[in-house]
Amino acid sequence: MTFPVHFSERLQKLPPYLFAALDAAKRKAIAEGKKIVDLGVGDPDLPTPRSVISALAEAAKDPKNHRYALDQGLPELRASIQEWYKKRFGVSLDPQTEILPLIGSKEGIAHLPLGLINPGDSVLVPDPCYPPYRSGTLFAGGKIISLPLLEKNGFRPDWATLKRSQFKKAKLLFLNYPNNPTGATCEADFFDEAIDFCRRHRIILCHDAAYTEITFDGYRATSFLERPCAIDVGIEFHSLSKTYNMTGWRIGFACGRREILAALSKVKANIDSGIFQAVQIAGITAMKLPARELAARNKIYEERRDLLVDGLNRLGWNIQKPRATFYVWARVPLRGKSSSDFSKLALQNGGILTTPGIGFGPSGEGYIRMALTVSKERIEEACARFRKLLG
């Protein structure tokens, strides 16, 4: 006779993970015989650079890389991150104390609240947002204070609308620019405002910068650590996943204020055993790739963006072209349809997988997100299917 298994209260507070639900919907549609155009999850379809693959293959043959990795990452990897940051953003970091390699930035983002938040503390979370900002907060017993990202404000928080009573127990603020899911960007003065806000109210700033290297139309994304006093208030996360088409490799890093990184490092020391060293060595190779390789990759995404946005606008949509990320954030084109209803309709009747905006938070309602991680031929097919679907 079996006994019942009950999920913990913290798990019961979590909604189904958005992208797991999308994958389940996709598999169900395929099982029903539908041929899917997948604009759902942002997983690069372009291959990892050959030199990175070769570096992994050689390192994997070396028995010294078959053991537990160092929790802090190889000194050579931290030195490469330091060099990359200095070259890309002009920011000098101490590789020993101000850089922490991660098993992908998602892991670090989700674990950070465990090192900083006590039950009852508040966390300021953008809405809509990348789901781990919310789930990481809930796992730590924190209370979420939503920062609506509204189209009229360029999908950036409006600090003036926040009342002191709302965030008097806030200890952490998540930001993410270029932004997922909206594709919004910001300039340096926005970070100056955020840093000033955090300094005045003693709030730690966590900036997720996973998409700084996917930009178009001459736009160049800024690191919040470039700004004066930034390192006094927070840390920044980067990912090799999107930058170098290495999503499955699971390697990223955090950098910034040493005490904050020390808290995250202590959490990780009790949970994981570091990044496979062969992957770290491959990451070193990736971070030394010439800028022209990223430019060529961005050109591909830019062409896909133009094809999708122009194609849908010809159907009567009204979509602004994003200057960064590989996402298109669009209003639901059918009046009276929720984002979930429209995404279900697009999948069931059109064979197009999109992400409903509500999955990123209440302020995402009324929008869908489409990823540019399919070929131009598939994007053209998606536009043709939308034309048929919407009549």
Secondary structure, DSSP 8 states (H G I E B T S, - for coil): --------HHHHTS---HHHHHHHHHHHHHHTT---EE-SS----S---HHHHHHHHHHHT-GGGSS---TT--HHHHHHHHHHHHHHH-----TTTSEEEESSHHHHHHHHHHHH--TT-EEEEEES--THHHHHHHHTT-EEEEEE--GGGTS---GGG--HHHHTTEEEEEE-SS-TTT-----HHHHHHHHHHHHHHT-EEEEE-TTTT-B-TT-----GGGSTTHHHHEEEEEEHHHHTT-GGG--EEEEE-HHHHHHHHHHHHTT-----HHHHHHHHHHHTS-HHHHHHHHHHHHHHHHHHHHHHHTTT------SBSSEEEEE-SSTT--HHHHHHHHHHHH-EE-EEGGGG-GGGTTEEEEE--S-HHHHHHHHHHHHHHH-
